[in-house]
Structure formats: C-alpha cells, structure tokens
C-alpha cells in the first residue's frame, strides 16, 4: 500500500471557509475530497480508494444496494410521519424489540442519536423526579444543550446535577467501575441531589474504548437501580452488532437497561434513531408529558432501518464482525509484540482501540504520535481515527462488512506507519 502525493484542493477549501461556519472541522492534515463509496471503500476525486476503518454510521457498508433500493422505493411511494396508521413503523418496532431483552417493550422513533439521548434524559427526570445524572469523565452523548453538559469530551462544563466518574481505565480499572459509581451516589446524596439516571456508552468510546471483562458494567447498574435511578445504555456507536456476538453492547454485560438509545447506524446513515424502554417507564412519562417528533419514524427512514436489520441477519454480520474482529485484534496484539509503540489493544468485534506509547522510531508520544499515525495511514489509503482523554488511542470502527483481507491491509499500513521516522 503506497503513499500518494498530496492533491491541491485549495479552491474547494477556500469555498468551504467562505460559506461554512468555523465550527466545522476536517479530518487529516491533507483533507480528503470523497466523491463516492461502496462497501468498505471510499474514493476521492481522482478515483483513489481508501479503506474505511472509521465510519460507524454506514454499519452494513457504504451504499449497500439493498438498503438503497428499499429507501428509494419507499421515497417514490410515501413519506409521512407516525400520526397516521402505517405498517412500516410497527414492523420496525417489532423487529427492533425482537433483538432486545423481553423487559424492553416500547419504542419512540427520533431522527438522531442526540435526539434519542435527549429524550432519554427527559424521560428519566419525569419518571424519577430526580435531576442528577452520572456519566464517565470523558464521554460524549450528543449535540443538544442538555447533552453538551453531559459530554465532557467537548471541553465544556458539566451541566447542573451532572456528576462524572472515572472511565473504566481509572484507578482499579474496569473492575473498580461499580465502586466509583457507588461512591458517586454517596456524593450526590451528600449534596442533596436526587438521582435520575446513569448514562453510559457501553463501549466507552470517547473514554478510550473499554469492552472487557464482560460484565464489569453490571455492578454499577445494580447500584443505580437499587438507589431508585434508571440506566440508559447509549448504543449509538456500539450498537447494531458492531461488537460481534450481540446486537447491543449492554448485552455483553448481562444487564437490562431501563432505556436503550440508538442513532443513525440504524438506517445506515439515513436519519433515523430510537429510544427503546420498559413499557412502564414510557407509560409513567406519557401521563405527565407529551412527545412528538415530526419526522422521527417516517416511512422512508423506517424502510431503510428495516433493510439494515435484514442485511445484518441475512449476511450473518454479527458472526462476521466477531470473526474479523478477532482476526484483527490478534494481528494488532502480534504487532504490539514487535513494536514498542503499541501499549494496549482493547475492544470487541469491529470496535477496537489501540493505545500508543512513545515511539522510538518517530520520537513522538501521546496525541502527537497518534495524530502522526492517523495521517500516515491516511496517506497509505487507510482511514482510522483517534480517541481518549489524551488523544493517544487509535480508534478502529469499520463497517460490519469489513473482512479479514481488509484487516490485513490495515495491519500492513499500521506497521509501515509506526516504523516511519518523523
């Protein structure tokens, strides 16, 4: 896999700077202009292929023909909201619930994961009467005003009543996570803050990717539910089979959430998301408040999401994610034995984190080395990202259609990049 020379994209960069807000950011030192995609491959304006090991939204692969056909067929037929009787939202709700524990029996559709998490927070306050929330200390949960106060990765202050506990990498590691939550509950009681919910991304994506040991989340959930609070499993990133074996990350921990939130991977990028909950939770909320999302659960989005579920089943993508993920993880661990720049390999299925150490070859460490590696791999035609409080973890999160030959290309690009001199 060769390194390509940079392309002059100054004209489009100038237009972008002129018309788009500076709040927008671009990936990579040499930004990519991507014009089409298929499966696990994305292509720039010159036709150069890039192996996508980063984008989680096209969960069954870019432009999957079955999903594209389903949504375009429905777009030619009808696209309306859920205040009319319609088959597709019901079918989607039934098929989603079939992937969940039987205790979870109701669905509300939204358009984005941020909307789903925002609604889950609102429901928690309404049904518990509490205002306090527990999150991890470098988590990310969405873009609304409320969720920005629950997303310390963004760099802003915590919102009122929001308490942060160390991620599973903190003192004592994953096994101590339950104790950190228990101690946080005591702090909240001492502060006179009533508990509403624990909100966690079930693979702790922004904290640095922590999946193991299976079951470490269960103790924290028990403490919260015993204290009268609810557990919200944020599955926007780890859901829809990404971790292999199970559809949701929470299922690896053998817990039953009070609510599960999902985002745009549900529609392979089409704007559809959802909150799944215990029926009694939504029933209590509905007695006090009304909620309607104008185009959450619209006909076209439901058709896309149903197609995604069918592709996951018929192409056996959970097993594929497990098998390919294990192959890639073994390859990364073998590479770590040969290269001192790799500290730890974490994750499950096709969601892996590679923590980097100071690299003798480049002379760099921490976020500087990770940034160098991410850009070096991009030059070699492989797209990955970075995560973690210190920005020193490579984030590998490919579509579920990633196969072992693609994993081998990634491993080759990473080994070559780690050997580069600065």
Steps between C-alpha positions, in 0.01 A plus 500: 500500500681812376497858619340736248615859443270775631235647274439874460156557648551869571198615297246285683664581835464872423131459413445301817667768714285765334156342547521254792530592865844459660338256744543237228820295510670279244678169547866458405782743425428456130116508500329249278245583231295182480259465210362146529510191719414131487524239772814568705657724235480876443636677193640848448459721196797332330350156551746400771353243740512537878424210733244625751580372849344795679145589396246324721186653346494288178483192722428252218742669261482813287212515254386143563279425198221336699473799736519750213228314308274482805518870581471620139202270440327638808590859407313449172196368689438693821695695762301618800505504879362270770165673562339289233456125519788343313661158476871591482546664844320206663707245314821682587402524867416129510828399336705730723335368814568144385873576539452628857433341840127427548478762776544772234169535321443853364673715237506872424658598168713812457725627221841501673686343788518839669121523491475148637736572790331834570162327520642228727629771735163676496314177575739421787427831668126467453458147634748512790455860608879514519737744333835329551686309231819294508726487194863408438758774511588520128176380346300635208121468467376761252469855375196645678546758773413245770728234356793738456497519880526119504779483240828605665689393187375828351698694759206688651382503863275232642134590514301548821470177693747314277770297675796336325669179611832364372481297183574128535868580444510697825630388837438128531404455135165363381451291813489820709236672286211384718671633810556838333128520423408398856727772642347752259153413628618582851636838381167578335308417816736718704445784253122459519475402131238237420601232252338472158726272295836356408578573132784305340619412153536124543847481345614833649602621154621851582662390825738278306304180407441258789307178440645244738464311717145416402260591780701776669216749442246290689603603853463871417154438354394310813610789724308754289178300475510416873524874569182564298677619187480380141767368266526643148711289263632728225539266202544767233857385432524141633153383396371308198745213535819701488649315798420157353297230675217732614302784344565734794807565710296479819426134426868414543465618861186293567295799615151619408494878452195711574558670166715430195585779257602453137612735224558529127676162449145369540423629149852462355524878509140592429372722786322250721562428868307362794447463872395155619372473857311298753129566431436616856764773460336647189154456656599710801654763272191516276276580798697819563641610165443471126771433243475513123782509248369626166702267280643254749385162371404628155424247230826529308717484812309193623551328165874567521522371859303185417738437212799539733358243742436260213855540364648438846297179527535366147869583460574362849683821588513445876702183449707674233575790736601256772721293271666791320537695823678210668733468198578872508547504877743207484690679225521819705619307805767327290606838365523630857751225579719619211455873550546679835280791384185294566405489866164326516236365261141519625147458374268239355383402154562778251546773760862503615725747677881491472673699773836635386818547703797725421633383164881466473477513119322836480614649830139597576256404773139549603263694278783618272596142415137394456436794268809405300386139470143593399632726224766251393240229459280737302789562260519122463129481421360381835264717707502476880439755776615578852334515840565510874563776754860537386428443131739204503266220391446399139128449438417217259128476428431367154177401326390146590582388145872530583665163435831336588672616180407858588633449853830382351527817289443708814766307692752550219433874485528535877828310520653707221380825661636411844844437348513844333745760621347836588 
